[in-house]
Amino acid sequence: VQLQASGGGLVQPGGSLRLSCTVSGRIHAINDMNWYRQSPGKQRELVASISSHGGTTYADSVRGRFTISGDNAKNTVYLQMNSLKAEDTAVYYCNGGVWTIDGYDLYWGQGTLVTVSS
């Protein structure tokens, strides 16, 4: 199983980016998918989650600006980020619980860098 994150880049304050995370491999089912982020010198923090039933939760710092969504047919989860601020600068990681023939496990993507700067 692999999680491939993409979509990061440089954006000005107030701008938008959409991150994608695609799960590939011999998958039976996908449970919750999450986006985390980590800034230099800070601990990794949970940004947003989406359950297998489509329920979503957000960190207070991004609620109202970020939207997490999923496309089950593509095994892909998205993070639409609007009204970006300098403090959103971080490496963003996707993470998810996946069922395979070997059982259930948690997997991480490789991270994608988001830089918000003028």
C-alpha positions as CSV (number, residue, x, y, z in Angstrom):
1,V,0.0,0.0,0.0
2,Q,1.3,3.5,-0.9
3,L,-0.1,6.9,-0.2
4,Q,1.0,9.5,-2.7
5,A,0.5,13.2,-1.7
6,S,0.8,16.0,-4.2
7,G,-0.3,19.6,-4.8
8,G,1.9,21.6,-2.6
9,G,3.7,24.7,-3.7
10,L,4.3,28.4,-3.1
11,V,1.2,30.6,-2.8
12,Q,0.7,34.2,-1.6
13,P,-1.3,34.9,1.5
14,G,-5.0,34.8,0.8
15,G,-4.5,32.3,-2.0
16,S,-5.6,28.7,-2.4
17,L,-4.2,25.3,-3.0
18,R,-5.6,21.8,-3.3
19,L,-3.7,18.9,-2.0
20,S,-4.4,15.3,-3.2
21,C,-3.6,12.0,-1.6
22,T,-4.1,8.8,-3.6
23,V,-4.0,5.3,-2.0
24,S,-2.8,2.5,-4.2
25,G,-2.1,-1.2,-3.7
26,R,-4.0,-4.3,-2.9
27,I,-6.7,-2.5,-0.9
28,H,-9.8,-4.1,0.6
29,A,-11.2,-1.0,2.2
30,I,-10.1,2.4,3.5
31,N,-11.1,3.8,6.9
32,D,-10.5,7.3,8.1
33,M,-8.1,9.5,6.1
34,N,-6.3,12.4,7.6
35,W,-4.2,15.4,6.7
36,Y,-1.4,16.4,9.2
37,R,1.1,19.2,8.9
38,Q,4.4,19.9,10.5
39,S,6.2,23.2,10.6
40,P,9.9,23.6,11.5
41,G,10.4,23.3,15.2
42,K,6.8,22.2,15.8
43,Q,5.1,18.9,16.4
44,R,3.1,17.3,13.7
45,E,-0.6,18.4,14.1
46,L,-3.8,16.9,12.8
47,V,-5.4,19.3,10.3
48,A,-8.5,17.5,9.0
49,S,-10.1,14.1,9.0
50,I,-12.7,12.3,6.9
51,S,-14.3,9.0,7.9
52,S,-15.3,6.2,5.6
53,H,-18.9,7.5,5.9
54,G,-17.9,11.1,4.9
55,G,-17.9,12.7,8.3
56,T,-15.4,15.4,8.6
57,T,-13.5,17.2,11.5
58,Y,-11.1,20.1,11.4
59,A,-8.5,21.7,13.6
60,D,-9.7,25.0,15.0
61,S,-7.0,26.8,13.2
62,V,-8.3,25.8,9.7
63,R,-12.0,25.4,10.2
64,G,-13.9,27.5,7.7
65,R,-10.9,27.8,5.4
66,F,-10.0,24.2,4.6
67,T,-12.2,21.5,3.3
68,I,-11.4,17.8,3.2
69,S,-13.2,15.5,0.8
70,G,-12.8,12.1,-0.8
71,D,-13.4,10.3,-4.1
72,N,-14.0,6.7,-3.3
73,A,-13.8,5.6,-6.9
74,K,-10.3,7.1,-7.2
75,N,-9.2,6.2,-3.6
76,T,-8.2,9.8,-3.3
77,V,-8.7,12.4,-0.5
78,Y,-8.4,16.1,-1.1
79,L,-7.6,19.1,1.1
80,Q,-8.9,22.3,-0.4
81,M,-7.1,25.2,1.3
82,N,-8.5,28.7,1.0
83,S,-7.5,32.0,2.5
84,L,-4.1,30.7,3.2
85,K,-2.0,32.4,5.9
86,A,1.8,32.4,6.5
87,E,1.2,30.2,9.5
88,D,-0.2,27.5,7.2
89,T,3.3,27.0,5.9
90,A,4.3,23.4,6.6
91,V,4.9,20.0,5.1
92,Y,1.5,18.4,4.8
93,Y,1.2,14.6,5.2
94,C,-1.7,12.3,4.5
95,N,-2.4,9.3,6.6
96,G,-5.0,6.6,6.5
97,G,-6.2,3.4,7.9
98,V,-6.3,0.7,5.2
99,W,-7.5,-2.9,5.2
100,T,-5.6,-5.4,3.1
101,I,-5.4,-9.2,2.9
102,D,-2.9,-9.0,5.7
103,G,-5.2,-7.0,8.0
104,Y,-5.5,-3.4,9.1
105,D,-2.7,-0.9,9.3
106,L,-2.0,2.8,9.2
107,Y,0.0,4.3,6.3
108,W,1.6,7.6,5.7
109,G,2.3,9.6,2.5
110,Q,5.6,11.2,1.8
111,G,4.6,14.8,2.5
112,T,4.1,17.8,0.3
113,L,5.5,21.3,1.1
114,V,3.1,24.2,1.3
115,T,4.7,27.7,1.5
116,V,2.6,30.7,2.0
117,S,4.6,33.9,1.4
118,S,4.5,37.1,-0.5
